[in-house]
Amino acid sequence: MYDPRRSDNPRTMHNSSFRCSSCGQEHAGLPLSFAADYPDPYANLSAEARELRAIAGSDQCIIDQQEFYIRGCLEIPVIGTGEVFMWGLWARISEAAFEEISDHWESQGREAMIGPYKGRLANSLSIYPDTLNQRLEVRISPVGSRPLFILEEAGNALCIEQRAGLNPQRAAEYACLLLRMANG
């Protein structure tokens, strides 16, 4: 069964085409997944500081043995499609939560054994105002799937869309904007 939170699954809406606002051409398959490679505090360090002060992997990051980050997914339903617009993001969590998650990283059934945890979003998203440090809940998923992030600050635009969903046209607009920014 397809799981959008698995690290090896790209997300596109296959039965949809969209007109790109960047190039004006029609494209098949709406991209629905965008990700931050690292938490912002790590990304903002110089290469030398990263080497001296941080440890970063594909799903976990530690800075100065005091800041603990985990990678997860923030899903926004695309209304009427059964699809989700997915952000691969990072959350800052407590050291105790980080250690417990690490201890159960490969434990089958971990989603029923541990969590949820409180955290803070560790990425600024260019298409939303004020996402850095938003309060969230980290819900553990089965082995092979990244945790799910549920925002808690109801007045924030990203939180509103996570709860209400995006119409397909809005999802296409976001995809075009994000692709344009990624390509320069």
KEBA-870828 format. One record per residue: residue number from 1; residue in three letters; x, y, z of N, C-alpha, C, CB in turn. Coordinates in Angstrom, 3 decimals. Atoms other than C-alpha are relative to their C-alpha. Last residue first. Glycine has a CB too. Example, Ala and Ser with C-alpha at 12.3 -4.5 7.8 and 13.67 -1.06 7.14 Angstrom:
<recs>
(2 "SER" (-0.820 -1.190 -0.060) (13.670 -1.060 7.140) (-0.770 1.090 0.730) (0.414 0.462 -1.415))
(1 "ALA" (0.890 -1.190 0.000) (12.300 -4.500 7.800) (0.900 1.200 0.000) (-0.992 0.027 1.246))
</recs>
This chain:
<recs>
(184 "GLY" (-0.751 -1.168 0.051) (15.899 30.048 -9.613) (-0.445 1.316 -0.301) (0.832 -0.192 -0.744))
(183 "ASN" (-0.767 -0.087 1.247) (14.677 26.678 -10.319) (0.629 1.368 -0.226) (-0.887 -0.334 -1.164))
(182 "ALA" (-1.046 1.019 -0.017) (13.579 26.042 -6.736) (0.905 0.088 -1.225) (-0.622 -1.382 0.082))
(181 "MET" (-1.013 -0.404 -0.989) (11.660 29.341 -6.623) (1.168 -0.995 0.022) (-0.635 0.108 1.412))
(180 "ARG" (-0.672 -1.189 0.519) (9.831 28.496 -9.859) (1.098 0.442 0.955) (-1.008 1.142 -0.224))
(179 "LEU" (-0.888 0.458 1.077) (9.014 24.996 -8.575) (0.793 1.171 -0.577) (-0.813 -0.695 -1.116))
(178 "LEU" (-1.122 0.700 -0.623) (7.654 26.473 -5.332) (0.984 -0.521 -1.048) (-0.511 -1.160 0.860))
(177 "LEU" (-0.814 -0.979 -0.717) (5.455 28.979 -7.163) (1.246 -0.666 0.589) (-0.825 0.675 1.117))
(176 "CYS" (-0.669 -0.856 0.994) (4.161 26.386 -9.593) (0.951 0.984 0.670) (-1.039 0.767 -0.836))
(175 "ALA" (-1.009 0.811 0.675) (3.403 23.896 -6.789) (0.781 0.833 -1.016) (-0.657 -1.201 -0.694))
(174 "TYR" (-1.128 0.191 -0.911) (1.643 26.560 -4.720) (1.120 -0.777 -0.688) (-0.454 -0.736 1.275))
(173 "GLU" (-0.675 -1.303 -0.135) (-0.530 27.545 -7.674) (1.212 -0.117 0.910) (-0.973 1.066 0.552))
(172 "ALA" (-0.769 -0.203 1.234) (-1.323 23.869 -8.390) (0.756 1.330 0.051) (-0.934 -0.037 -1.235))
(171 "ALA" (-1.140 0.921 -0.076) (-2.381 23.327 -4.737) (0.895 0.169 -1.223) (-0.486 -1.468 0.112))
(170 "ARG" (-0.932 -0.616 -0.946) (-4.576 26.454 -5.022) (1.246 -0.887 0.151) (-0.688 0.226 1.384))
(169 "GLN" (-0.610 -1.142 0.679) (-6.223 25.011 -8.147) (1.031 0.681 0.901) (-1.079 1.008 -0.429))
(168 "PRO" (-1.046 0.416 0.942) (-6.769 21.642 -6.430) (0.678 1.162 -0.720) (-0.585 -0.932 -1.018))
(167 "ASN" (0.654 0.461 1.221) (-8.644 23.226 -3.482) (1.114 -0.328 -1.009) (-1.012 1.093 -0.572))
(166 "LEU" (-0.243 -0.880 1.146) (-6.587 23.225 -0.325) (-0.865 -0.476 -1.154) (1.514 0.016 -0.403))
(165 "GLY" (-0.393 0.522 1.297) (-7.573 21.660 3.003) (0.197 1.091 -1.040) (-1.026 -0.976 -0.485))
(164 "ALA" (1.097 -0.169 0.968) (-9.540 22.898 6.012) (0.298 -0.620 -1.361) (-0.301 1.468 -0.180))
(163 "ARG" (1.299 0.466 -0.508) (-7.309 21.661 8.871) (-1.100 0.023 -1.061) (-0.423 0.853 1.179))
(162 "GLN" (-0.158 1.390 -0.395) (-3.894 21.891 7.225) (-1.346 -0.577 0.462) (1.058 -0.124 1.118))
(161 "GLU" (0.054 0.850 1.196) (-5.040 25.063 5.456) (0.181 -1.473 0.354) (1.073 0.428 -1.006))
(160 "ILE" (1.359 -0.077 0.550) (-5.847 26.779 8.767) (-0.123 -0.911 -1.213) (-0.360 1.459 -0.383))
(159 "CYS" (0.856 0.823 -0.860) (-2.571 25.584 10.265) (-1.436 -0.023 -0.525) (0.027 0.527 1.448))
(158 "LEU" (-0.353 1.388 0.286) (-0.610 27.037 7.347) (-0.873 -0.951 0.814) (1.491 -0.251 0.299))
(157 "ALA" (0.510 0.378 1.331) (-2.454 30.359 7.652) (0.297 -1.459 -0.338) (0.607 0.904 -1.071))
(156 "ASN" (-1.043 -0.028 1.019) (-1.774 30.632 11.422) (-0.536 -0.536 -1.330) (1.222 -0.820 0.457))
(155 "GLY" (0.072 -1.230 0.778) (-4.772 31.423 13.634) (1.004 0.092 -1.124) (0.180 1.150 0.889))
(154 "ALA" (1.157 -0.074 0.894) (-5.209 27.831 14.872) (-0.050 1.251 -0.868) (-1.245 -0.076 0.802))
(153 "GLU" (0.340 -1.421 -0.081) (-1.741 27.456 16.385) (-1.059 0.334 -1.046) (1.261 0.883 -0.200))
(152 "GLU" (0.915 -0.286 -1.107) (-1.561 23.684 16.988) (-0.457 1.444 0.074) (0.648 -0.364 1.282))
(151 "LEU" (-0.162 -1.341 -0.568) (0.065 22.306 13.845) (-1.074 0.275 1.038) (-0.047 1.067 -1.106))
(150 "ILE" (1.311 -0.643 -0.050) (-0.054 18.533 13.314) (0.181 1.348 0.691) (-1.063 -0.897 0.752))
(149 "PHE" (0.046 -1.245 -0.769) (3.250 16.981 12.241) (-1.393 0.602 -0.119) (1.083 1.008 -0.492))
(148 "LEU" (0.958 -0.963 0.528) (3.252 13.328 11.120) (-0.031 1.207 0.916) (-1.414 -0.626 -0.139))
(147 "PRO" (1.077 -0.491 -0.869) (6.283 11.195 11.859) (-0.874 1.025 -0.718) (0.584 0.619 1.276))
(146 "ARG" (-0.382 -1.116 -0.861) (8.231 9.655 8.969) (-1.175 0.425 0.877) (0.496 1.188 -0.844))
(145 "SER" (0.731 -1.233 0.305) (7.327 6.257 7.619) (0.415 1.077 0.992) (-1.543 -0.230 0.048))
(144 "GLY" (-0.099 -0.259 1.430) (9.569 3.183 7.463) (-0.728 1.255 -0.438) (-0.530 -1.164 -0.758))
(143 "VAL" (-1.376 0.082 0.479) (8.558 1.962 10.926) (0.002 0.148 -1.527) (0.665 -1.351 0.435))
(142 "PRO" (-0.656 1.314 0.051) (4.950 2.958 11.623) (1.430 0.087 -0.542) (-0.818 -0.959 -0.864))
(141 "SER" (0.559 0.861 1.042) (4.118 6.614 12.353) (0.696 -1.352 0.033) (0.143 0.654 -1.400))
(140 "ILE" (-0.887 1.037 0.523) (4.795 8.729 15.459) (-0.768 -0.899 -0.969) (0.607 -0.836 1.156))
(139 "ARG" (0.643 1.307 -0.132) (2.664 11.802 15.934) (0.875 -1.038 -0.696) (-1.448 0.013 -0.605))
(138 "VAL" (-0.703 0.997 0.798) (4.575 15.039 16.549) (-0.661 -1.345 0.291) (1.551 -0.028 0.325))
(137 "GLU" (-0.031 1.321 -0.616) (2.297 17.815 17.806) (0.686 -0.939 -0.974) (-1.439 -0.506 0.364))
(136 "LEU" (0.560 1.143 0.706) (2.958 21.373 16.785) (0.035 -1.245 0.866) (0.750 -0.245 -1.299))
(135 "ARG" (0.227 1.171 -0.854) (3.730 24.854 18.039) (-0.643 -1.110 -0.827) (-0.898 0.364 1.226))
(134 "GLN" (1.412 0.296 -0.260) (4.949 27.250 15.347) (-0.099 -1.257 0.862) (-0.790 -0.182 -1.337))
(133 "ASN" (0.327 0.113 -1.429) (8.653 28.044 15.793) (-1.478 -0.184 0.298) (0.480 1.210 0.712))
(132 "LEU" (-1.085 0.400 -0.894) (9.201 29.120 12.164) (-0.462 0.087 1.450) (1.250 0.883 -0.225))
(131 "THR" (0.100 1.429 -0.314) (5.890 29.331 10.281) (1.071 -0.460 0.982) (0.096 -0.816 -1.271))
(130 "ASP" (-0.211 0.393 -1.400) (5.441 33.103 10.364) (-0.180 -1.484 0.289) (-0.927 0.762 0.862))
(129 "PRO" (-0.640 -0.870 -0.982) (3.959 33.952 6.979) (0.192 -0.731 1.328) (-0.833 1.275 0.211))
(128 "TYR" (0.830 -0.240 -1.178) (3.344 31.217 4.429) (0.709 0.968 0.935) (-0.322 -1.325 0.731))
(127 "ILE" (1.345 -0.346 0.455) (4.680 30.897 0.866) (-0.978 0.222 1.152) (-0.526 -1.085 -0.904))
(126 "SER" (0.085 -1.275 0.698) (8.328 31.118 1.918) (-1.417 0.387 -0.405) (0.861 -0.040 -1.210))
(125 "LEU" (0.503 0.329 1.330) (8.113 28.359 4.486) (-0.318 1.296 -0.724) (-1.257 -0.921 0.077))
(124 "SER" (0.804 -1.101 0.533) (10.317 28.959 7.510) (-0.424 -0.407 -1.402) (0.799 1.371 -0.008))
(123 "ASN" (-0.196 -0.515 1.353) (11.503 25.698 9.033) (-0.922 1.177 -0.273) (-0.237 -1.102 -1.031))
(122 "ALA" (-1.368 -0.513 0.126) (12.017 24.371 12.570) (0.318 0.487 -1.405) (0.988 -1.069 0.394))
(121 "LEU" (-0.409 0.085 1.390) (8.366 23.815 13.527) (1.345 0.697 -0.169) (-1.068 0.624 -0.932))
(120 "ARG" (0.081 -1.286 0.703) (8.169 23.533 17.290) (0.505 -0.189 -1.412) (0.815 1.107 0.734))
(119 "GLY" (-1.176 -0.505 0.680) (7.523 20.387 19.294) (-0.265 1.371 -0.588) (0.442 -0.962 -1.085))
(118 "LYS" (0.119 -1.414 0.336) (5.173 18.517 21.573) (1.295 0.432 -0.672) (-0.299 0.871 1.271))
(117 "TYR" (-0.934 -0.930 -0.629) (5.234 14.746 21.494) (-0.332 1.423 -0.414) (1.458 -0.344 -0.374))
(116 "PRO" (-0.542 -1.098 0.806) (2.696 12.021 20.707) (0.895 0.909 0.840) (-1.141 0.818 -0.626))
(115 "GLY" (0.597 -1.217 0.528) (4.256 9.755 21.559) (-1.451 0.122 0.391) (0.130 0.042 -1.497))
(114 "ILE" (-0.582 -1.285 -0.411) (5.423 6.199 22.101) (-0.753 1.166 -0.631) (1.488 0.065 -0.386))
(113 "MET" (-0.801 0.059 -1.226) (4.125 2.627 22.093) (0.444 1.365 0.509) (1.209 -0.850 -0.232))
(112 "ALA" (0.900 0.260 -1.130) (1.235 2.665 19.589) (0.746 0.043 1.334) (-0.685 -1.361 -0.170))
(111 "GLU" (1.043 -1.026 0.024) (3.252 4.306 16.783) (-0.996 -0.171 1.141) (-0.734 -0.032 -1.332))
(110 "ARG" (-0.435 -1.167 -0.786) (6.218 2.091 17.745) (-1.072 1.071 0.086) (1.257 0.596 -0.601))
(109 "GLY" (1.081 -0.434 -0.872) (4.365 -0.964 16.475) (0.319 1.221 0.830) (-0.378 -1.099 0.896))
(108 "GLN" (1.301 0.216 0.623) (7.553 -2.492 15.073) (-1.090 0.386 0.999) (-0.163 -1.483 -0.464))
(107 "SER" (0.946 0.850 -0.734) (10.554 -0.966 16.814) (-1.331 -0.102 -0.734) (-0.225 0.547 1.417))
(106 "GLU" (0.251 1.220 0.775) (13.183 0.361 14.380) (-0.987 -0.939 0.690) (1.306 -0.731 -0.249))
(105 "TRP" (-0.040 -0.292 1.427) (13.342 3.962 15.642) (-0.378 -1.206 -0.857) (1.375 0.484 -0.383))
(104 "HIS" (1.053 0.800 0.634) (12.230 3.027 19.177) (-0.008 0.127 -1.527) (-1.351 0.410 0.548))
(103 "ASP" (-0.003 1.347 -0.589) (15.350 4.202 21.054) (-1.002 -0.928 -0.680) (-0.309 0.080 1.489))
(102 "SER" (-1.195 0.707 0.484) (15.661 7.176 18.685) (0.036 -1.437 0.512) (1.275 0.742 0.433))
(101 "ILE" (0.234 0.294 1.419) (12.079 8.267 19.422) (1.176 -0.799 -0.565) (-0.205 1.316 -0.811))
(100 "GLU" (1.019 1.047 0.046) (12.727 7.986 23.157) (-0.302 -0.405 -1.445) (-1.288 0.476 0.699))
(99 "GLU" (-0.596 1.272 -0.436) (16.005 9.906 22.876) (-1.013 -1.138 -0.076) (0.540 0.125 1.434))
(98 "PHE" (-0.952 0.422 1.021) (14.420 12.715 20.835) (0.589 -1.367 0.351) (1.122 1.045 -0.157))
(97 "ALA" (0.798 0.500 1.123) (11.482 12.965 23.246) (0.915 -0.549 -1.095) (-0.908 1.122 -0.569))
(96 "ALA" (0.645 1.241 -0.451) (13.873 13.263 26.211) (-0.832 -0.623 -1.121) (-0.891 0.271 1.231))
(95 "GLU" (-1.004 1.056 0.009) (16.027 15.829 24.362) (-0.628 -1.340 0.401) (1.163 0.355 0.950))
(94 "SER" (-0.825 0.095 -1.203) (12.954 17.952 23.716) (1.014 -1.138 -0.148) (-0.885 -0.221 1.255))
(93 "ILE" (0.653 0.710 -1.083) (11.725 18.521 20.180) (0.930 -0.055 1.203) (-0.411 -1.418 -0.442))
(92 "ARG" (-0.861 0.043 -1.171) (12.573 20.865 17.321) (-0.800 -0.648 1.125) (0.507 1.436 0.402))
(91 "ALA" (0.535 -0.536 -1.250) (10.588 19.986 14.244) (1.065 -0.103 1.083) (-1.294 -0.754 0.425))
(90 "TRP" (-0.700 0.361 -1.227) (11.740 19.481 10.672) (-0.679 0.658 1.197) (1.486 0.413 -0.076))
(89 "LEU" (-0.540 -1.068 -0.844) (9.837 19.519 7.411) (0.684 -0.570 1.230) (-1.109 0.967 0.419))
(88 "GLY" (-0.990 0.717 -0.800) (8.746 17.371 4.465) (0.767 1.048 0.793) (0.968 -0.874 -0.901))
(87 "TRP" (-1.251 -0.688 -0.315) (5.672 19.281 3.285) (0.865 -0.944 0.819) (-0.258 1.340 0.770))
(86 "MET" (-0.850 0.383 -1.119) (2.891 17.285 1.695) (1.274 0.828 0.073) (0.349 -1.460 -0.098))
(85 "PHE" (-1.159 -0.832 0.317) (-0.064 18.338 -0.421) (0.905 -0.176 1.209) (-0.384 1.550 -0.276))
(84 "VAL" (-0.496 -0.995 -0.952) (-2.447 15.448 0.204) (1.151 0.768 -0.623) (0.447 -0.670 1.322))
(83 "GLU" (-1.448 -0.208 -0.031) (-4.603 13.396 -2.169) (0.370 0.974 1.122) (0.504 0.530 -1.367))
(82 "GLY" (-0.572 1.100 -0.767) (-8.156 12.033 -1.820) (1.509 0.087 0.111) (-0.382 -1.309 -0.621))
(81 "THR" (-0.898 0.853 0.780) (-9.109 14.400 -4.631) (0.460 -1.251 0.731) (1.194 0.784 -0.414))
(80 "GLY" (0.665 0.703 1.080) (-12.109 16.455 -3.498) (0.862 -0.959 -0.796) (-0.567 0.970 -0.909))
(79 "ILE" (1.449 0.204 -0.053) (-10.130 18.888 -1.388) (-0.521 -0.703 -1.257) (-0.714 1.341 0.178))
(78 "VAL" (0.421 -0.689 1.218) (-6.352 18.514 -1.439) (-1.470 -0.382 -0.190) (0.904 -0.400 -1.274))
(77 "PRO" (0.873 0.685 0.962) (-5.631 17.565 2.176) (-0.286 0.876 -1.220) (-1.320 -0.403 0.673))
(76 "ILE" (1.163 -0.861 0.229) (-2.631 19.311 3.777) (-0.887 -0.724 -1.012) (0.423 1.448 -0.520))
(75 "GLU" (0.886 0.289 1.123) (0.036 17.040 5.257) (-1.169 0.972 -0.036) (-0.513 -1.435 0.079))
(74 "LEU" (1.179 -0.803 -0.272) (2.976 18.064 7.430) (-0.885 -0.131 -1.233) (0.364 1.514 0.316))
(73 "CYS" (0.850 -0.457 1.095) (5.607 15.385 7.308) (-1.182 0.795 0.522) (-0.491 -1.184 -0.825))
(72 "GLY" (1.339 0.562 0.093) (8.502 14.591 9.603) (-0.759 0.605 -1.162) (-0.763 0.219 1.295))
(71 "ARG" (0.661 -0.280 1.272) (12.171 15.155 10.275) (-1.360 -0.691 -0.029) (0.877 -0.463 -1.196))
(70 "ILE" (0.430 1.205 0.691) (13.406 15.262 13.856) (-0.738 0.424 -1.272) (-0.909 -0.891 0.919))
(69 "TYR" (0.947 -0.136 1.097) (15.395 17.957 15.601) (-0.323 -1.362 -0.603) (0.555 0.940 -1.074))
(68 "PHE" (0.299 1.317 0.552) (17.255 18.227 18.901) (-1.145 0.128 -1.005) (-0.363 -1.011 1.131))
(67 "GLU" (1.173 -0.166 0.864) (18.989 21.388 20.118) (-0.202 -1.310 -0.755) (0.175 1.216 -0.998))
(66 "GLN" (1.055 -0.699 -0.743) (21.344 21.101 23.095) (-1.285 0.171 -0.810) (0.499 1.357 0.441))
(65 "GLN" (0.504 0.946 -1.012) (24.172 18.736 22.033) (-1.107 0.614 0.861) (1.149 -0.470 0.900))
(64 "ASP" (-0.602 -0.344 -1.291) (25.543 21.813 20.202) (-0.453 -0.919 1.142) (-0.333 1.434 0.347))
(63 "ILE" (-0.919 -1.142 0.027) (23.190 21.097 17.280) (0.434 0.290 1.429) (-0.670 1.265 -0.655))
(62 "ILE" (-0.328 -0.515 -1.330) (21.535 17.696 16.813) (0.995 1.147 -0.181) (0.591 -1.131 0.932))
(61 "CYS" (-1.055 -1.010 -0.031) (19.771 16.516 13.656) (0.175 0.464 1.442) (-0.336 1.207 -0.944))
(60 "GLN" (-0.284 -0.559 -1.319) (17.579 13.538 12.808) (1.158 0.977 -0.090) (0.315 -1.114 1.013))
(59 "ASP" (1.216 -0.125 -0.804) (15.847 12.156 9.702) (0.206 0.609 1.382) (-0.617 -1.333 0.155))
(58 "SER" (1.172 -0.226 0.842) (18.373 12.217 6.833) (-1.269 0.251 0.804) (-0.209 -1.180 -0.909))
(57 "GLY" (0.285 1.141 0.854) (21.319 12.684 9.140) (-1.234 0.304 -0.829) (-0.198 -1.290 0.834))
(56 "ALA" (1.244 0.011 0.779) (22.833 15.698 10.823) (-0.074 -1.248 -0.851) (-0.107 1.251 -0.886))
(55 "ILE" (0.089 1.332 0.591) (25.363 16.061 13.632) (-1.336 -0.024 -0.740) (0.107 -1.165 1.101))
(54 "ALA" (1.247 0.687 0.318) (26.283 19.587 14.595) (0.218 -1.409 -0.540) (-0.781 0.805 -1.001))
(53 "ARG" (1.076 -0.094 -0.987) (28.815 21.836 16.287) (-1.201 -0.897 -0.226) (-0.465 1.372 0.053))
(52 "LEU" (-0.401 -0.059 -1.409) (32.236 21.480 14.690) (-1.143 -0.187 0.987) (0.658 1.304 0.272))
(51 "GLU" (-0.988 1.045 -0.287) (31.395 20.344 11.149) (0.329 -0.071 1.492) (1.279 0.249 -0.804))
(50 "ARG" (0.688 1.291 0.102) (28.263 22.461 10.981) (0.931 -1.131 0.399) (-0.527 -0.227 -1.428))
(49 "ALA" (0.812 0.156 -1.214) (30.203 25.465 12.260) (-0.766 -1.325 -0.025) (-0.988 1.182 0.145))
(48 "GLU" (-0.913 0.260 -1.117) (32.790 25.031 9.499) (-0.772 -0.226 1.300) (0.986 1.170 0.170))
(47 "ALA" (-0.504 1.366 0.162) (30.137 24.722 6.791) (0.915 -0.376 1.165) (0.756 -0.144 -1.341))
(46 "SER" (-1.060 0.113 1.014) (28.509 27.908 8.100) (0.441 -1.460 -0.077) (1.222 0.939 0.340))
(45 "LEU" (-1.378 0.070 -0.491) (25.290 27.490 10.063) (0.976 -0.021 -1.170) (0.202 -1.247 0.888))
(44 "ASN" (-0.569 -1.339 -0.137) (21.995 28.701 8.588) (1.412 0.018 0.577) (-0.890 0.830 0.863))
(43 "ALA" (-0.250 -0.545 1.337) (21.011 25.246 7.318) (0.684 1.367 0.066) (-1.312 0.113 -0.777))
(42 "TYR" (-1.135 0.724 0.571) (21.380 23.873 10.854) (0.369 0.598 -1.359) (-0.327 -1.509 -0.141))
(41 "PRO" (-1.204 -0.314 -0.788) (19.132 26.530 12.419) (1.250 -0.722 -0.502) (-0.232 -0.356 1.454))
(40 "ASP" (-0.600 -1.308 0.282) (16.711 26.183 9.469) (1.233 0.308 0.852) (-1.027 1.079 0.211))
(39 "PRO" (0.647 -1.054 -0.781) (16.115 22.450 9.980) (0.720 1.327 -0.265) (0.011 -0.346 1.531))
(38 "TYR" (-0.474 -0.091 -1.385) (17.552 20.464 7.096) (-0.866 0.986 0.776) (1.493 0.432 0.050))
(37 "ASP" (-1.057 0.983 -0.239) (16.699 19.285 3.577) (0.435 -0.061 1.459) (1.192 0.312 -0.865))
(36 "ALA" (-1.186 -0.712 -0.482) (13.391 21.143 3.511) (1.056 -1.055 0.329) (-0.331 0.906 1.262))
(35 "ALA" (-0.683 0.300 -1.255) (10.794 19.316 1.473) (1.155 0.952 0.278) (0.508 -1.418 -0.019))
(34 "PHE" (-1.147 -0.906 -0.063) (8.150 19.647 -1.207) (0.650 -0.159 1.360) (-0.424 1.487 -0.250))
(33 "SER" (-0.915 0.208 -1.109) (5.543 17.075 -2.210) (1.212 0.922 -0.127) (0.446 -1.469 0.060))
(32 "LEU" (0.667 -0.220 -1.283) (2.415 17.517 -4.309) (0.924 -0.134 1.201) (-1.133 -0.962 0.146))
(31 "PRO" (-0.877 0.371 -1.108) (3.728 17.838 -7.852) (-0.653 0.385 1.330) (1.387 0.682 -0.144))
(30 "LEU" (-0.221 -1.115 -0.921) (0.751 17.994 -10.258) (0.933 -0.433 1.125) (-1.343 0.512 0.577))
(29 "GLY" (-0.425 0.414 -1.329) (1.035 15.365 -12.947) (0.357 1.175 0.874) (1.171 -0.930 -0.095))
(28 "ALA" (0.758 1.134 -0.535) (0.937 16.462 -16.571) (0.547 -0.345 1.380) (0.078 -1.238 -0.956))
(27 "HIS" (-0.822 1.115 -0.485) (2.234 19.926 -17.415) (-0.917 -1.090 0.532) (0.999 0.470 1.105))
(26 "GLU" (0.787 1.029 -0.687) (0.587 22.653 -19.530) (0.922 -1.158 0.377) (-1.182 -0.500 -0.896))
(25 "GLN" (0.299 1.239 0.694) (2.892 25.535 -20.444) (-0.812 -0.945 0.889) (1.293 -0.677 -0.455))
(24 "GLY" (1.221 -0.112 0.769) (2.842 29.125 -19.197) (-0.402 -1.267 -0.738) (0.141 1.093 -0.965))
(23 "CYS" (-0.320 0.150 1.417) (6.482 28.947 -18.111) (-1.223 0.102 -0.902) (0.680 -1.319 -0.229))
(22 "SER" (-1.362 -0.420 0.337) (6.222 30.271 -14.565) (0.262 -0.026 -1.497) (1.003 -0.884 0.702))
(21 "SER" (-0.033 -1.463 0.054) (2.447 30.168 -14.009) (1.390 0.528 -0.340) (-0.460 0.582 1.328))
(20 "CYS" (-1.020 -0.593 -0.856) (2.463 26.496 -14.914) (0.010 1.520 -0.159) (1.388 -0.586 -0.327))
(19 "ARG" (-0.713 -0.995 0.785) (-0.768 25.272 -16.450) (0.937 0.729 0.951) (-0.986 0.995 -0.721))
(18 "PHE" (0.098 -1.387 -0.427) (-1.890 22.141 -14.660) (0.810 0.884 -0.922) (0.472 0.162 1.446))
(17 "SER" (-0.988 -0.810 0.703) (-2.614 18.521 -15.374) (-0.193 1.430 0.475) (-0.145 -0.119 -1.571))
(16 "SER" (0.234 -1.428 0.116) (-4.317 16.062 -13.105) (1.084 0.632 -0.863) (-0.043 0.659 1.389))
(15 "ASN" (1.145 -0.196 0.889) (-4.747 12.331 -12.984) (-0.304 1.468 -0.224) (-1.221 -0.692 0.561))
(14 "HIS" (-0.196 0.546 1.349) (-1.252 11.767 -11.617) (-1.136 0.295 -0.959) (0.187 -1.473 0.081))
(13 "MET" (1.389 0.314 0.298) (-1.440 14.031 -8.555) (-0.027 -0.412 -1.467) (-0.971 1.229 0.295))
(12 "THR" (0.599 -0.760 1.093) (2.217 13.818 -7.632) (-1.452 -0.407 -0.130) (0.762 -0.229 -1.335))
(11 "ARG" (1.433 -0.251 0.019) (4.077 12.758 -4.502) (-0.382 0.826 -1.216) (-0.440 0.708 1.282))
(10 "PRO" (0.316 -1.355 0.462) (7.522 11.151 -4.497) (-1.509 0.157 -0.099) (0.673 0.296 -1.372))
(9 "ASN" (1.141 -0.198 0.883) (7.814 7.995 -2.352) (-0.177 1.455 -0.406) (-1.256 -0.496 0.664))
(8 "ASP" (-0.349 0.352 1.375) (11.162 6.894 -0.860) (-1.139 0.215 -0.998) (0.437 -1.432 -0.050))
(7 "SER" (-1.044 -0.865 0.543) (10.939 8.668 2.500) (0.295 -0.277 -1.468) (1.261 -0.157 0.802))
(6 "ARG" (-1.245 0.753 0.145) (7.653 7.042 3.347) (1.020 0.885 -0.701) (-0.226 -1.328 -0.792))
(5 "ARG" (-1.005 -0.459 -0.952) (5.063 9.594 4.427) (1.289 -0.791 -0.067) (-0.547 -0.067 1.385))
(4 "PRO" (-0.647 -1.248 0.398) (2.915 9.268 1.335) (1.079 0.472 0.956) (-1.019 1.066 -0.137))
(3 "ASP" (0.000 -0.858 -1.188) (2.226 5.590 2.105) (0.742 1.281 -0.343) (0.658 -0.720 1.231))
(2 "TYR" (-0.758 -1.246 0.127) (1.259 3.464 -0.901) (-0.129 0.839 1.269) (-0.481 0.805 -1.223))
(1 "MET" (0.839 -1.190 0.000) (0.000 0.000 0.000) (0.877 1.244 0.000) (-0.950 0.003 1.216))
</recs>
